[in-house]
Amino acid sequence: MIGYQRDFVSPCVPFAIRMPLMPPFPARQYDLVIFDMDGTLTEELLDFDAIRRDIGLPGEGGILEHITRMAPPERDRANAILDRHELDAADTCVLHEGAVEILAALRSRGIHTALLTRNSDRCAQRILSRHKLELDFVATREHLPHKPHPDSVLNIIRHFSTEGGGGISPGQTLVVGDYLYDLQAAAAAGADCALLCVKEPLPSFASQATYTVRALGEILAIVDSVPRSP
């Protein structure tokens, strides 16, 4: 991808105006775009500090990883607390601007879309239903392994290859997220990653992203601008 910088920021033009109006579209690098949910398709509403406090977890390490190491009775209690926080957020969260439009635009280009989240399936389905979001595949906490394991991304790629996706490769996959786990999962799987940063300053791990964007609409600019490798 010669000539593309790590920070990719499209012109400050309204999202609807930036969208090409009709196909055909040229061959592109990406045939699959995988989105995170909290902080990416939706604005971040989960209070992770409150979740840790209610469960009784230390400040370091992933919440799911801590819960996995618990004894069954303690694990059940922790999962119930986590579910309560997630479902409360699912009932009140709002979409990031352009979420519906970017999914529709990718679909119109024949590009597969997937959701990859560490939240429960119940939480994810509630959000998708509330906001009428349509993706081709949804991978949740019930799908193992979780981010940042590379198979969290590779299993989605395998799904589309098995279901007639034309043999999608990691190099034809773009992961979009707002946290370190998204970047790590993408890199370990051999996929590119766009880090969504809607606030200043950029996080310390932003340098690990292939692209950094300030709005979801800029993902379409990346997809339309990066040609398929020969």
C-alpha positions as CSV (number, residue, x, y, z in Angstrom):
1,M,0.0,0.0,0.0
2,I,2.6,2.5,-1.2
3,G,1.8,6.1,-0.5
4,Y,-0.6,5.6,2.4
5,Q,0.3,7.1,5.8
6,R,-0.6,5.5,9.1
7,D,-2.8,8.4,10.0
8,F,-5.6,8.5,7.4
9,V,-8.0,11.5,7.8
10,S,-10.4,12.2,5.0
11,P,-11.5,15.7,4.1
12,C,-13.9,17.4,6.5
13,V,-16.9,16.9,4.2
14,P,-20.3,15.7,5.4
15,F,-20.6,12.0,5.4
16,A,-23.5,11.8,3.0
17,I,-21.7,13.9,0.4
18,R,-18.5,11.8,0.5
19,M,-20.4,8.6,-0.5
20,P,-20.2,7.7,-4.2
21,L,-23.7,7.5,-5.6
22,M,-23.7,4.3,-7.7
23,P,-21.6,1.3,-8.7
24,P,-19.6,-0.1,-10.4
25,F,-16.8,0.2,-7.9
26,P,-13.1,-0.6,-8.7
27,A,-11.4,-3.6,-7.2
28,R,-10.3,-2.9,-3.6
29,Q,-8.0,-4.3,-1.0
30,Y,-10.7,-5.1,1.5
31,D,-13.5,-7.7,1.1
32,L,-14.3,-7.9,4.8
33,V,-14.6,-5.2,7.4
34,I,-14.9,-6.3,11.0
35,F,-16.3,-3.8,13.5
36,D,-16.0,-3.6,17.3
37,M,-19.2,-2.5,19.1
38,D,-18.7,-0.4,22.3
39,G,-16.9,2.8,21.4
40,T,-16.9,2.0,17.7
41,L,-20.4,1.4,16.3
42,T,-21.9,2.8,19.5
43,E,-20.6,5.5,21.8
44,E,-18.8,4.0,24.8
45,L,-21.2,3.7,27.7
46,L,-19.8,0.9,29.8
47,D,-18.2,2.0,33.0
48,F,-15.4,-0.5,33.3
49,D,-14.1,0.9,36.6
50,A,-17.6,0.4,38.0
51,I,-17.7,-3.2,36.7
52,R,-14.4,-4.0,38.2
53,R,-15.4,-2.4,41.5
54,D,-18.7,-4.3,41.7
55,I,-17.1,-7.6,40.9
56,G,-14.0,-6.9,43.1
57,L,-11.4,-7.1,40.4
58,P,-8.0,-5.4,40.3
59,G,-7.4,-2.5,37.9
60,E,-5.1,-4.4,35.6
61,G,-5.9,-7.3,33.2
62,G,-9.0,-8.0,31.1
63,I,-12.3,-8.5,32.9
64,L,-13.1,-11.7,31.0
65,E,-9.7,-13.1,31.7
66,H,-10.1,-12.5,35.4
67,I,-13.6,-14.1,35.4
68,T,-12.4,-17.2,33.6
69,R,-9.9,-17.9,36.4
70,M,-12.6,-17.8,39.1
71,A,-14.1,-20.8,40.9
72,P,-17.6,-21.6,39.5
73,P,-19.7,-19.9,42.2
74,E,-17.7,-16.7,42.1
75,R,-17.6,-16.8,38.3
76,D,-21.4,-17.0,38.2
77,R,-21.7,-14.0,40.4
78,A,-19.2,-12.0,38.3
79,N,-20.9,-12.9,35.1
80,A,-24.3,-11.8,36.5
81,I,-22.8,-8.4,37.4
82,L,-21.2,-8.0,34.0
83,D,-24.4,-9.0,32.3
84,R,-26.3,-6.4,34.3
85,H,-23.9,-3.6,33.3
86,E,-23.9,-4.6,29.7
87,L,-27.7,-4.8,29.4
88,D,-28.2,-1.5,31.1
89,A,-25.8,0.0,28.5
90,A,-27.5,-1.8,25.7
91,D,-30.8,-0.2,26.6
92,T,-29.4,3.4,26.6
93,C,-26.4,3.5,24.3
94,V,-26.5,5.7,21.1
95,L,-24.8,5.1,17.8
96,H,-21.7,6.9,16.6
97,E,-22.6,9.2,13.7
98,G,-22.5,7.3,10.4
99,A,-22.8,3.8,11.8
100,V,-25.9,2.9,9.8
101,E,-24.6,4.6,6.7
102,I,-21.2,2.9,6.7
103,L,-22.7,-0.5,7.0
104,A,-25.2,0.2,4.1
105,A,-22.4,1.7,1.9
106,L,-20.1,-1.3,2.4
107,R,-23.0,-3.7,1.6
108,S,-23.7,-1.8,-1.6
109,R,-20.1,-2.4,-2.6
110,G,-20.3,-6.1,-2.0
111,I,-18.0,-5.9,1.0
112,H,-18.8,-8.3,3.9
113,T,-19.3,-6.8,7.4
114,A,-19.0,-8.5,10.8
115,L,-19.2,-7.6,14.4
116,L,-16.6,-8.7,16.9
117,T,-17.3,-7.9,20.5
118,R,-16.3,-9.2,23.9
119,N,-19.9,-8.5,25.1
120,S,-22.5,-11.2,25.4
121,D,-24.7,-12.3,22.5
122,R,-27.8,-11.1,24.4
123,C,-26.3,-7.6,24.8
124,A,-25.1,-7.5,21.2
125,Q,-28.5,-8.6,19.8
126,R,-30.3,-6.1,21.9
127,I,-28.2,-3.2,20.5
128,L,-28.4,-4.4,16.9
129,S,-32.2,-4.7,17.2
130,R,-32.6,-1.3,19.0
131,H,-30.6,0.5,16.3
132,K,-31.6,-1.7,13.3
133,L,-28.0,-2.5,12.5
134,E,-27.4,-5.2,9.9
135,L,-24.2,-7.1,9.6
136,D,-23.4,-10.3,7.8
137,F,-21.9,-12.1,10.9
138,V,-21.9,-11.5,14.7
139,A,-19.2,-12.9,17.0
140,T,-19.7,-12.3,20.7
141,R,-18.4,-13.4,24.1
142,E,-19.9,-16.9,23.4
143,H,-17.5,-17.2,20.4
144,L,-14.1,-18.3,21.6
145,P,-11.4,-17.2,21.7
146,H,-11.9,-13.5,22.5
147,K,-10.0,-10.5,21.3
148,P,-7.0,-10.0,21.4
149,H,-6.4,-13.7,20.3
150,P,-5.8,-13.8,16.5
151,D,-8.4,-16.6,16.1
152,S,-11.1,-14.1,17.1
153,V,-10.5,-12.5,13.7
154,L,-9.4,-15.5,11.8
155,N,-12.5,-17.5,12.7
156,I,-14.6,-14.7,11.1
157,I,-12.5,-14.9,8.0
158,R,-12.9,-18.7,7.9
159,H,-16.7,-18.3,8.2
160,F,-16.9,-16.2,5.1
161,S,-14.5,-18.5,3.2
162,T,-16.6,-21.5,4.2
163,E,-19.9,-19.8,3.4
164,G,-18.9,-18.9,-0.2
165,G,-17.0,-15.7,0.7
166,G,-14.5,-16.3,-2.2
167,G,-11.5,-17.2,0.0
168,I,-11.1,-14.0,1.9
169,S,-7.6,-13.6,3.3
170,P,-6.4,-11.7,6.4
171,G,-4.8,-9.2,4.0
172,Q,-8.2,-8.4,2.5
173,T,-9.6,-7.8,6.0
174,L,-9.9,-4.5,7.9
175,V,-10.7,-4.4,11.6
176,V,-12.2,-1.3,13.0
177,G,-12.1,-0.6,16.7
178,D,-11.3,1.8,19.5
179,Y,-9.1,-0.2,21.8
180,L,-5.8,-1.9,22.1
181,Y,-7.4,-5.4,21.9
182,D,-8.7,-4.6,18.4
183,L,-5.3,-3.6,17.1
184,Q,-3.6,-6.6,18.7
185,A,-6.1,-9.1,17.4
186,A,-5.9,-7.6,13.9
187,A,-2.1,-7.5,13.8
188,A,-1.8,-11.1,15.1
189,A,-4.2,-12.3,12.5
190,G,-2.3,-10.5,9.7
191,A,-5.2,-8.0,9.1
192,D,-5.1,-4.2,8.9
193,C,-6.7,-2.1,11.6
194,A,-8.3,1.3,11.7
195,L,-8.4,2.9,15.2
196,L,-11.4,5.1,15.8
197,C,-10.4,8.0,18.0
198,V,-13.2,10.5,18.5
199,K,-11.5,12.4,21.3
200,E,-8.1,14.0,21.9
201,P,-5.4,13.0,22.7
202,L,-4.6,9.9,20.8
203,P,-4.0,6.9,23.0
204,S,-0.5,5.6,23.5
205,F,-1.2,2.5,21.4
206,A,-2.4,4.5,18.4
207,S,0.9,4.0,16.6
208,Q,0.1,0.2,16.4
209,A,-2.9,1.0,14.0
210,T,-2.7,0.8,10.2
211,Y,-4.9,3.9,10.1
212,T,-6.3,6.3,12.7
213,V,-9.7,7.9,11.9
214,R,-11.9,10.5,13.7
215,A,-15.3,9.3,12.4
216,L,-16.8,6.2,11.0
217,G,-17.4,7.9,7.6
218,E,-13.6,7.9,7.0
219,I,-13.6,4.1,6.9
220,L,-15.4,4.3,3.5
221,A,-12.7,6.7,2.3
222,I,-10.1,4.1,3.2
223,V,-11.9,1.3,1.5
224,D,-12.5,3.3,-1.7
225,S,-8.9,4.6,-1.8
226,V,-6.8,1.6,-1.1
227,P,-6.4,-0.5,-4.3
228,R,-6.1,-4.3,-4.3
229,S,-2.5,-5.5,-4.3
230,P,-1.5,-7.0,-7.7
